[in-house]
Amino acid sequence: MKRFLIGGLFVAMVAAGNAQTYYARGTFNGYDLSNPLTSLGGGLYETVITGLTPGVNYDFKVADSAWTNGTISPSGDNIKTQSDASGNLKITLNTNAPDPLMSPNTTFRAGFDNNNSMNFEVMGNFPGGDNFGTPLALTYDATTKKYNSAILPLSQFTIGQNYEFKIRKVGDWGVAYGNGLGNLDGNVQFTPQANWGFVTFVFDPTRGQLGAVPEPATMAALGLGILGLARRRRNK
């Protein structure tokens, strides 16, 4: 019995010793190793940077101590963000499989949570986007910590046509998020399909993804049916 206990303890110690450590490395700490992320379990990590100046932009990446390929996020330009009103900035890392409808589609995705201290909007060449000239507003959901656009019907798009967009801080191209979440990364692309019903633009900074998320035509029809029923009831 003691052999099993000792053996199990040894295995646990080896596993703990081999556990990977990731760091928030940015302009707030000179890109050093002073801010390791804590594992929350389930492939999620986070750390909170304190003492920052509200309203000031900070750049960062999440990486291991050696900047090893495959453990750097974003892989392109830095993520640019700000702290909350108290000077705190939570930096996150998600190593789970990505949502296939969102970008980036990697299994190592840095993100952030600054308690909605910034407002965001969508800029793109989608209908109403006026070729990146007219913004589409995003609304913050405090429960999911996601930013969502209004639901756009498929009729506003051309099926099979390629569209592009980025998400930026309202009125500020200096803080923008593309297909790798880095500030200067390329546009996110999507192509509406015939079985889509609605399209919603979603920004999930805590999980490090953004995208144009379709709702199937069957669900769209169901939603329109419920809406029509509700209207008929109000008119009675």
C-alpha positions in Angstrom: 0.0 0.0 0.0 2.8 2.4 0.9 4.5 1.6 -2.5 1.3 2.7 -4.3 1.1 5.9 -2.2 4.7 6.8 -2.7 4.5 6.0 -6.4 1.3 8.1 -6.8 3.0 11.0 -4.9 6.0 10.8 -7.2 3.9 10.9 -10.3 2.0 13.9 -9.0 5.3 15.7 -8.2 6.7 15.0 -11.6 3.5 16.2 -13.3 3.6 19.4 -11.2 7.2 19.9 -12.1 6.5 19.5 -15.8 3.5 21.8 -15.7 3.9 24.6 -18.3 4.0 28.2 -17.0 2.8 31.0 -19.2 3.3 34.7 -18.7 1.6 38.0 -19.5 4.3 39.9 -21.3 3.6 43.5 -22.3 4.4 47.2 -22.0 3.1 47.1 -18.4 6.1 45.0 -17.3 8.7 45.4 -20.0 7.7 42.0 -21.5 9.4 40.2 -18.6 8.3 37.2 -16.5 6.9 39.0 -13.5 3.3 38.2 -14.3 2.7 34.4 -14.5 -0.8 33.1 -15.3 -2.5 30.9 -12.8 -4.2 27.7 -14.1 -8.0 27.6 -13.4 -8.3 24.1 -14.7 -10.0 23.0 -17.9 -7.4 24.6 -20.1 -8.0 28.1 -18.8 -5.5 30.5 -17.3 -5.5 34.1 -16.0 -3.6 36.8 -14.1 -4.5 40.3 -13.0 -2.2 43.2 -13.7 -2.7 46.0 -11.1 -1.6 49.6 -10.8 -2.2 50.5 -14.4 -3.3 54.0 -15.6 -6.9 54.0 -16.8 -7.4 55.3 -20.3 -3.9 54.4 -21.4 -3.3 51.7 -24.1 -1.2 48.7 -23.2 0.2 46.1 -25.6 0.7 42.5 -24.6 1.2 38.8 -25.6 0.9 35.6 -23.6 3.9 33.3 -24.0 6.2 30.9 -22.1 9.6 32.0 -20.8 11.5 31.4 -24.0 9.0 32.8 -26.5 8.6 29.2 -27.9 6.7 28.8 -31.2 3.2 27.5 -30.5 3.1 29.2 -27.1 2.8 32.8 -28.2 -0.5 34.5 -28.5 -1.3 36.4 -30.6 1.2 35.0 -33.1 1.1 38.3 -35.0 1.0 41.8 -33.6 0.3 42.5 -29.9 -3.1 42.7 -28.4 -3.8 46.3 -27.4 -6.2 47.1 -24.6 -6.8 49.2 -21.5 -7.3 48.6 -17.8 -10.6 49.1 -16.0 -11.4 52.3 -14.0 -9.5 50.9 -11.0 -6.3 50.3 -13.0 -6.8 46.5 -13.1 -6.5 44.3 -16.2 -7.2 40.6 -16.3 -5.3 38.8 -18.9 -6.5 35.3 -20.0 -5.4 32.3 -21.9 -7.7 29.6 -23.4 -6.0 26.4 -24.6 -9.2 24.6 -25.5 -10.5 23.8 -29.0 -11.7 27.0 -30.6 -15.2 27.8 -31.7 -15.0 26.9 -35.4 -17.2 29.9 -36.3 -14.8 32.4 -34.7 -11.3 33.7 -35.2 -8.5 32.9 -34.5 -9.0 29.2 -34.8 -6.0 28.2 -32.8 -5.9 26.3 -29.5 -3.7 28.8 -27.8 -5.6 32.1 -27.5 -4.8 35.1 -25.3 -7.5 37.5 -24.3 -8.5 40.1 -21.7 -11.2 41.3 -19.3 -11.3 44.9 -18.3 -14.8 45.1 -17.0 -16.2 46.8 -20.1 -14.0 49.9 -19.8 -14.0 50.2 -23.6 -16.8 50.4 -26.1 -16.4 48.5 -29.4 -17.9 48.5 -32.9 -17.7 46.5 -36.1 -16.1 47.9 -39.2 -16.4 46.1 -42.5 -17.7 45.8 -46.1 -21.0 44.1 -45.1 -24.3 45.8 -46.0 -24.5 49.0 -44.0 -20.8 48.8 -43.2 -20.1 51.2 -46.1 -16.8 49.6 -47.0 -15.3 50.2 -43.5 -16.8 53.6 -43.3 -19.9 53.2 -41.2 -19.7 51.3 -37.8 -22.1 48.7 -36.5 -22.5 49.1 -32.7 -21.7 46.3 -30.3 -23.6 45.8 -26.9 -21.9 44.3 -23.8 -23.5 41.4 -22.1 -22.3 41.4 -18.5 -23.3 37.7 -17.9 -21.3 36.2 -20.8 -18.7 39.1 -21.0 -19.3 39.1 -24.8 -20.0 42.0 -27.1 -22.8 41.3 -29.6 -24.2 43.3 -32.6 -27.8 43.6 -33.6 -29.1 40.5 -35.4 -28.8 41.0 -39.1 -31.1 39.0 -41.5 -29.6 37.0 -44.2 -31.5 39.2 -46.7 -29.0 42.0 -46.1 -26.2 39.8 -47.5 -25.4 38.2 -50.8 -25.1 34.4 -50.4 -21.7 33.1 -51.5 -20.1 36.6 -51.4 -17.0 37.1 -49.3 -17.2 39.8 -46.6 -14.5 41.2 -44.3 -14.5 43.0 -41.0 -12.6 44.1 -37.9 -13.6 45.1 -34.4 -12.2 48.3 -33.0 -12.5 50.6 -30.1 -15.3 53.1 -30.9 -13.8 55.7 -33.3 -10.2 54.5 -32.8 -8.4 52.3 -35.4 -5.4 52.4 -33.0 -7.1 49.7 -31.0 -8.5 47.0 -33.3 -8.8 43.3 -33.5 -8.5 41.1 -36.6 -8.2 37.4 -37.5 -5.4 36.8 -35.0 -6.7 39.3 -32.4 -3.5 41.3 -32.8 -3.9 45.0 -33.4 -2.5 44.9 -37.0 -3.7 41.4 -38.0 -5.7 40.9 -41.1 -9.5 41.2 -41.5 -11.8 38.5 -40.4 -13.5 36.9 -43.4 -16.9 35.1 -43.8 -19.1 33.9 -46.6 -22.9 33.7 -45.9 -24.6 30.4 -46.8 -28.1 29.7 -48.0 -29.0 27.8 -44.8 -28.2 30.8 -42.6 -31.1 32.8 -41.2 -29.4 35.6 -39.2 -25.9 36.9 -38.7 -24.6 38.3 -35.4 -21.1 39.8 -34.9 -19.6 38.6 -31.7 -16.5 39.7 -29.8 -15.5 37.5 -26.9 -12.3 39.1 -25.5 -12.1 36.9 -22.4 -11.8 33.7 -24.6 -9.8 35.5 -27.3 -12.2 35.2 -30.3 -14.4 37.2 -32.6 -16.6 36.3 -35.6 -19.7 36.6 -37.7 -21.9 33.9 -36.1 -24.8 32.5 -38.2 -28.1 31.3 -36.9 -29.5 28.4 -39.0 -32.5 29.3 -41.2 -34.7 26.8 -39.2 -34.0 28.8 -36.0 -34.5 32.0 -37.8 -37.9 30.9 -39.0 -38.8 29.7 -35.5 -37.8 33.1 -34.1 -39.8 35.0 -36.7 -42.8 32.7 -36.0 -42.6 33.4 -32.2 -42.2 37.1 -32.9 -45.3 37.1 -35.2 -47.3 35.3 -32.6 -46.4 37.8 -29.9 -47.4 40.6 -32.2 -50.8 39.0 -32.9 -51.4 38.6 -29.1 -50.5 42.2 -28.5 -53.0 43.3 -31.2 -55.9 41.4 -29.8 
